[in-house]
Amino acid sequence: MRILFLGDIVGRSGRDVVMANVPRLRENWALDGVIVNGENASHGFGLSTKIARDLFTAGVDVITLGNHAWDRRDLMREISQYPQIVRPLNYPPGTPGQGFHILETGRGKRILVVNVMGRLFMNPLDDPFRAMDELLAKYRLMANVHAIIVDIHAETTSEKMAFGHHLDGRVSLVVGTHTHVPTADHRILPGGTAYQTDAGMCGDYDSVIGMMKAASLTRFTRGISTERLEPSTGEGSLCGVLVALDDATGLGSGVFPVRLGGKLESSIPQI
């Protein structure tokens, strides 16, 4: 199996580069699934249901979220109508939506997609380690699903790395989101799980993590917020990770960084 995971979509620049390239990448790489983090897709904050529908039409299969999950009230009201939009699993019971989705592929494969949120320097949600253990007591590789993809939306590299090692050998891919900067540590962990600390973002990299530079610089140099942060509107880069999985085990056989367009040096796997 081949699955493409794309980092946080930030504003229109991110949406445009994703929707322009996903159809071609699906065909060229014979992808079994495309997953994106969409929590910053709507003007940099949250995800509207209209933008979600546009992404699905472009060929995205599942959208994960994070700490901006509820910035758009329409999504909070309507998320139950979109099971392929996944909010963090470790929200307290009674939170709208669900923390996982099983994608049924055209080849009859079942891909479990899970979203969790870290707790270091983030909202104090329930324990993501325990929440994931409880879910994996119900879903196991090659027993009732063929692949398990986990998006850990977290601030610190240490928490993401610890999470990857905690799940090593039990899931197909652990990939981080939230910091909007791609890391260079893509690898297969000792137990066979593919891993990357952060997938980066899909958006304009001539920015401060996707936002206009001027407002961000004012906050750092003057210590005040004089204007709302707005997504940068330059040419977007598509950024994420492509994972190849062993059909016999569901574990990683290859993990490749993907960077395309915009200000980043391109990295396009030749497969």
C-alpha positions in Angstrom: 0.0 0.0 0.0 1.0 3.6 -0.6 -0.4 6.4 1.6 0.3 10.1 1.3 0.0 12.2 4.4 0.1 16.0 4.0 0.9 18.5 6.8 -1.2 21.3 8.1 -3.0 23.2 5.3 -2.7 26.9 6.0 -5.1 29.3 4.3 -5.8 29.6 0.6 -2.1 29.1 -0.5 -2.2 25.7 1.2 -5.6 24.7 -0.2 -4.7 25.7 -3.7 -1.4 23.7 -3.8 -3.1 20.6 -2.3 -6.1 20.7 -4.6 -3.9 21.4 -7.7 -1.6 18.4 -7.0 -3.5 15.7 -5.2 -5.3 14.3 -8.3 -2.0 14.0 -10.2 -0.1 12.4 -7.3 -2.9 9.9 -6.7 -2.6 8.7 -10.2 1.2 8.9 -10.6 1.9 7.1 -7.3 -1.1 4.7 -7.4 -2.1 5.9 -3.9 -4.4 3.9 -1.7 -5.2 6.9 0.5 -4.6 10.6 0.9 -4.8 12.1 4.4 -4.3 15.8 5.2 -4.3 17.8 8.4 -6.9 20.6 7.8 -7.1 22.5 11.1 -5.7 25.7 9.6 -7.3 25.5 6.2 -10.0 28.2 6.7 -8.2 31.5 6.8 -5.5 29.9 9.0 -7.9 29.0 11.8 -10.2 25.9 11.7 -11.9 24.1 8.9 -15.2 25.0 7.3 -17.4 22.3 6.0 -17.3 23.9 2.5 -13.6 23.8 2.4 -13.7 20.2 3.6 -16.0 19.3 0.7 -13.7 21.0 -1.7 -10.7 18.9 -0.4 -12.7 15.7 -0.7 -13.7 16.5 -4.3 -10.0 17.1 -5.1 -9.2 13.5 -4.0 -8.5 13.8 -0.2 -9.9 10.8 1.7 -9.6 11.8 5.3 -9.0 15.2 7.1 -7.4 15.3 10.6 -7.7 18.3 13.0 -6.0 19.6 16.2 -6.2 22.5 18.6 -8.1 24.7 16.1 -10.8 22.0 15.5 -13.6 24.2 16.8 -12.6 27.6 15.5 -15.3 27.2 12.9 -18.8 26.8 14.5 -20.3 25.2 11.4 -17.9 22.3 11.7 -18.8 21.8 15.4 -22.5 21.7 14.4 -22.0 19.4 11.3 -19.0 17.2 12.0 -21.3 14.2 12.7 -22.3 14.4 9.0 -18.6 13.9 8.0 -17.1 10.8 9.5 -14.0 11.3 7.4 -13.2 14.4 9.3 -11.3 13.2 12.4 -10.8 15.4 15.5 -8.4 14.4 18.3 -9.3 11.0 19.9 -8.4 12.2 23.4 -11.0 14.9 23.7 -13.3 14.2 26.6 -16.4 12.0 26.2 -19.3 13.9 24.7 -17.2 16.0 22.3 -18.7 16.2 18.8 -17.2 14.0 16.1 -14.9 11.0 16.5 -11.2 10.5 16.9 -10.8 7.9 14.2 -12.1 6.8 10.8 -11.8 3.6 8.8 -11.1 4.3 5.1 -12.3 1.6 2.8 -10.0 1.7 -0.3 -10.8 0.7 -3.9 -8.7 -2.4 -3.4 -10.7 -3.6 -0.4 -8.2 -2.5 2.2 -9.2 -1.0 5.5 -7.1 1.9 6.7 -7.6 3.1 10.3 -6.8 6.9 10.5 -6.4 8.3 14.0 -5.8 11.8 15.3 -4.5 12.5 18.8 -3.4 15.8 20.4 -0.3 16.1 22.7 -0.5 17.8 26.1 2.9 19.5 26.5 2.2 23.3 26.0 -1.2 22.4 24.5 -4.7 22.2 25.7 -4.9 19.8 28.7 -6.9 17.0 27.1 -7.1 13.4 28.2 -4.0 11.2 28.0 -3.2 10.4 24.3 -1.1 7.4 25.2 -3.9 5.7 27.2 -6.5 6.7 24.6 -4.5 5.1 21.8 -3.9 2.0 23.8 -7.6 1.6 24.4 -8.3 2.0 20.6 -5.6 -0.5 19.7 -7.2 -3.1 22.0 -10.0 -3.0 19.4 -8.1 -2.6 16.1 -5.0 -4.6 15.3 -2.9 -4.7 12.1 -3.8 -7.5 9.8 -6.5 -8.7 12.2 -9.3 -6.2 11.4 -7.5 -3.4 9.6 -4.7 -3.4 7.0 -3.0 -0.2 8.0 -3.1 2.3 10.9 -2.1 5.9 10.4 -1.7 8.1 13.4 -1.4 12.0 13.3 -0.1 13.3 16.6 -0.8 17.0 16.7 1.6 18.2 19.3 4.1 21.0 20.2 7.2 19.2 21.4 9.4 16.8 19.5 10.0 14.8 22.7 6.3 14.0 23.1 6.0 13.1 19.4 9.0 10.8 19.5 7.9 9.1 22.7 4.5 8.5 21.1 6.2 7.0 18.1 8.2 4.6 20.2 5.2 3.8 22.3 3.3 2.6 19.2 6.2 1.1 17.3 5.3 -2.3 15.8 1.5 -1.7 16.5 0.8 0.9 13.8 1.9 1.7 10.2 2.8 5.3 10.5 3.1 7.9 13.3 3.5 11.4 11.9 3.5 14.7 13.7 1.7 17.9 12.8 1.2 21.4 14.4 4.6 23.0 14.2 4.4 23.7 10.4 8.1 22.9 9.9 9.1 19.6 8.2 11.7 17.6 10.1 14.4 15.5 8.5 14.1 12.4 10.7 11.9 10.2 8.5 12.7 6.6 9.2 11.4 3.1 10.0 11.5 2.5 13.8 13.0 -0.8 15.1 9.5 -2.4 15.4 8.6 -1.5 11.8 6.5 1.6 12.2 7.2 4.5 9.8 7.9 7.8 11.6 8.4 11.5 11.1 8.3 14.1 13.9 6.6 16.7 11.8 5.2 16.7 8.3 5.5 20.4 7.8 2.7 22.5 6.3 1.1 23.1 3.0 1.2 26.8 2.6 3.5 29.8 1.8 6.9 29.3 3.5 7.8 32.9 2.9 6.0 33.6 6.2 6.1 32.8 9.9 4.7 29.3 10.0 2.2 30.2 7.3 1.2 33.6 8.6 2.0 37.1 7.3 5.4 38.2 8.6 4.6 41.7 9.7 2.0 40.9 12.4 4.1 38.0 13.7 7.3 40.2 13.9 5.4 42.9 15.8 4.4 40.3 18.4 8.0 39.3 18.9 9.8 42.6 18.6 7.2 44.8 20.5 5.4 42.3 22.7 2.0 43.5 21.5 -0.6 42.2 19.1 -1.7 45.1 16.9 -3.5 43.1 14.3 -5.0 39.7 13.7 -2.7 37.0 12.2 -3.6 36.3 8.6 -2.3 33.6 6.3 0.4 34.5 3.9 -0.8 34.6 0.4 2.3 33.8 -1.7 2.9 30.6 -3.7 2.2 27.6 -1.6 4.4 24.5 -1.1 2.9 21.0 -0.7 4.7 19.2 2.1 4.2 15.8 3.7 5.3 12.2 3.8 4.7 9.3 1.5 4.7 5.9 3.2 4.9 2.5 1.6 3.6 -0.4 3.6 4.2 -4.1 3.5 0.9 -5.8 2.4 1.7 -8.8 4.6 2.3 -7.0 7.9 0.9 -3.4 7.4 4.2 -2.1 8.7 6.4 0.4 6.9 8.7 -0.7 4.1 9.7 2.9 3.1 9.0 6.5 4.1 9.8 9.4 1.9 9.5 13.2 2.5 7.4 15.1 -0.1 8.0 18.7 -0.9 6.6 20.3 -4.0 6.4 23.9 -5.3 6.7 27.3 -3.6 9.8 28.3 -1.6 11.0 24.9 -0.5 13.5 22.8 -2.4 11.5 20.1 -4.1 11.7 16.5 -2.8 9.6 14.2 -5.0 10.0 10.4 -4.4 10.7 8.4 -7.5 8.6 5.3 -7.1 
